[in-house]
Amino acid sequence: MKKLLKWALIVIPVLIIIAVVVVVLMLDGIAKRTLETQSTASTNLVTTLDSAHISIFGGKVGLNDLKIASPKGFSAPTMFEMKNLKVGVSYGQLTKNPMHIGEITVEGPRLVIEQQGGQVNVNAAMEQMPKTEPSSLLLIIDKLQINNTQVVVRPGVPFLKPEYNLTLPPIAMKNIGNADGNQNGAAIKEVVSQMLTVLVASAKESDSLPPELRKWMVTSTDELKAMAQQELQKQSQKYIDQAKQQGTQELQKGLEGLLGGKKK
């Protein structure tokens, strides 16, 4: 009887630990699949996540290596990615809708702002998001903290450098999905749109960007085309003026030859 009791004291805690691990792994897998599926449906952009971890007792959710693909027609495989994201949320909130999240901290994300054929990927991404929300998940986020953001700007315009690399200062967004205290919640696409808008606005303030590029980042597609056309016309006029000047010089030389050279 004592031996049986001893074994029970050893086996039962082990079984409990195994059960907890299995539950956590199941929750982690469910969280990963749910986020990938709902984010992809909500934004019309393929979203992948390497792993998710839910701390049942710690009130924390960790997401690792999340990537949001670029819209069609752009060369960068991913428009936005982040290696690590920490979410402060109680376990009870995970089953509620809207889900109330105290704080999200994003460390070292990377955003690619790319222009192709008069379209900017960030604008294209927002325009192609579904008009109606296919995802049922709504979020209320008290604070979204974004640290050490790396931004790669690819203008795709001949008169600018091919690529500019920036590091943004920390950004804090508050009361997402809680406008005027109504607590209606925000859809995933709205959270992504707000975050992208804030990051682009911060990037265009960087001193590392020339003024013409900052203007490009806030203009519409038509204005971008007009700016490129204006610059091309300016360059063309420059070459025309040079050709005229060279032609005038050649004509003057020819006339001087016919008239026997310059008069002394």
Secondary structure, DSSP 8 states (H G I E B T S, - for coil): -HHHHHHHHHHHHHHHHHHHHHHHHHHHHHHHHHHHHHHHHHHSS-EEEEEEEEETTTTEEEEEEEEEE--TT-S-SEEEEEEEEEEE--GGGGGSSSEEEEEEEEES-EEEEEEETTEEHHHHHHHHS-SS-----EEEEEEEEEES-EEEEE---TTS-S-EEEE---EEEEEET-GGG----EEHHHHHHHHHHHHHHHHTT-TTS-HHHHHHTTS-HHHHHHHHHHHHHHHHHHHHHHHHHHHHHHHHHHHHHHTTS---
